[in-house]
Amino acid sequence: MEKEPDYRFSLANERTFLAWIRTALAVLAGGMLFYQFAARIEPRWLVDAVAIGSSIVGGLVAVAAYCGWCVNQAAMRREQPLPRSLLLPAMAAFSVTVCGVAVLLLLSQA
């Protein structure tokens, strides 16, 4: 049987969702900025791939944030433990990968 969770937990869940949305927008903006400011970096296809990949990941993070909000809200209504999020390790891996590619691109231009 579902019951309405304490509003403080619902608001905390919403704040977490909004933090992930900000992260998604930052990843999207980072991809766009990389594309704009890496105009002289070669190979150009790799710059394009990083920018497109960042844009796609930004969209996926937004979708995953909404799904996580729904799952957490349902778990709170059923008084069950909150599930672990795969967003944290996925974003960490993505960030390390993008930073590594960016460093390699910049070092190859030096």
FENKA-V860868 format. One record per pair of residues at least 24 apart in sequence whose C-alpha atoms are under 7 Angstrom apart, sorted by the first residue. I is the first residue (numbers start at 1). GAP is how many residues later the second one is. Records with the same first field share a line. If there is no record, write none. Layout:
# FENKA-V860868
I = GAP + GAP
This chain:
# FENKA-V860868
1 = 77
2 = 75 + 76
3 = 74 + 75
4 = 73
5 = 71 + 72
10 = 63
13 = 56
17 = 48 + 49 + 52
20 = 42 + 45
21 = 41 + 44
24 = 34 + 35 + 37 + 38
25 = 33
27 = 27 + 28 + 31
28 = 26 + 27 + 30
31 = 24
41 = 64 + 68
